[in-house]
Amino acid sequence: MPEAPRRPLARHGRLPRRRGWGTLLGFVAAAVAVVLVSGTSVAAIAGAQLAAAPHTVELSKDDQNTAKTADITAMQGGANILLLGSDTRVGQFDSDEDVEGARNDVTILVHISQDHQQLTAVSFPRDLKVPIPACTNPETGTSYPAVDRELINESLGRGGISCAVDTVENLTGLTIPYAGLITFNGVIEMSNALGGVDVCVAKPIDDSYTGLHLAAGQHTLEGQDALAFLRSRHGVGDGSDLARISSQQVFLSALLRKVASDGTLSNPVTLYKLAGAALSNMTLSDGLAQTRTLVGLASTLRGMSTSDMLFVQYPVVDDPSDTAHVLVDEAAAHELNVVLQQDRKTSLSDSTTGRASEESPTAGSTPGTDTAPGEAPAGSGDTSGGAPSGAAPAGGTPTATPLPSNISGQSASEQTCSVGN
């Protein structure tokens, strides 16, 4: 397959002065995902909330023009949204600490296919070294030259949200016209609005850093417990950021299953709370901060099966010169980039749930899973809609392209458990 052409580096943008961003050391896509899967009703509620939202950010000039003129329901290659979590704690619920030069400790690219049949959320490890383009810090005016290899979580501090967008565009070859950042308080308020999220723990989690102590078994997490679960790194798997990503996917899969299956979408009070919790704790790019955009996003995903919502980790290899950092797995990353650029339906290989998660022993038997007729049971590892790889599904639906076996992740329909250490 010929290599898809790459976009030139985008220019840095401007970010107005902000009050302290909170940290969400978890999957910041959860906030927007709720809006996306909830249909037009919640998008309309979100639009009303948006009028009072205090934070917007401009992206690079080219991306602004794309966002303001594109019809999101017909966008070439679907919709691409970058979601970020910063490590600055100023102004948050329980912390006086600050980190000099805010970093994007969470960087997630959400790709919605053009046919609105699949969502792919790609997590980029914070310890990943990548090229970062030339950026200017929007608050200090300091200019930073382009670098060939720097930690991806330095991009926010170098040039704000726009610099992080430019970095991921450069890495993936995708155009990203939409971006958002969420705070600590956002995940707390959203989990509270849902009445908690049910997660499975296969091996006890004991993390003194976040204060999270969970026995093996099922737990309903909300508030600060939900936040601690998403933040926990030392308590899961091998204690790495890669382990934390897979544990976060356990929580977020459970969250999406709950939103999609237990009447949440038909409860206007809950929808209003969710929309308010998300938007009041987010900074949105000005292209995303439009009612028509949010309604369009919701409309594109109405009725999408959770088996077609994929969480994947961007493929990496250990940095031979520094064991604390990782580098891009060039071959696997190229395959992932190309299928996203070409907007092809994809599936994950079996047994690729990540370093800190495993299939639940009750997979396929828990009520509330989103398994359509003809699909494999949740947790089976088959996210291609029940058809074997390479087979033509009934009705002429395009066959999913299997991602390389070293790309870990899961679909939202798969019931998995976090594994403590």
Secondary structure, 3 states (H helix, E strand, C coil): CCCCCCCCCCCCCCCCCCCCCCCCCCCCHHHHHHHHHCCHHHHHHHHHHHCCCCCEECCCHHHHHHHHHCCHHHCCCCEEEEEEEECCCCCCCCCCCCCCCCCEEEEEEEEECCCCCCEEEEEECCCEEEEECCEECCCCCCEECCEEEEEHHHHHHHHHHHHHHHHHHHHHCCCCCEEEEECHHHHHHHHHHCCCEEEEEEECEEECCCCEEECCEEEEECHHHHHHHHHCCCCECCCCHHHHHHHHHHHHHHHHHHHHHCCHHHCHHHHHHHHHHHHCCEEEECCCCCHHHHHHHHHHHCCCCHHHEEEEECCEEEECCEEEEEEECHHHHHHHHHHHHCCCCEECCCCCCCCCEEECCCCCCCCCCCCCCCCCCCCCCCCCCCCCCCCCCHHHCCCCEECCCCCCEEECCCCEEEEEC
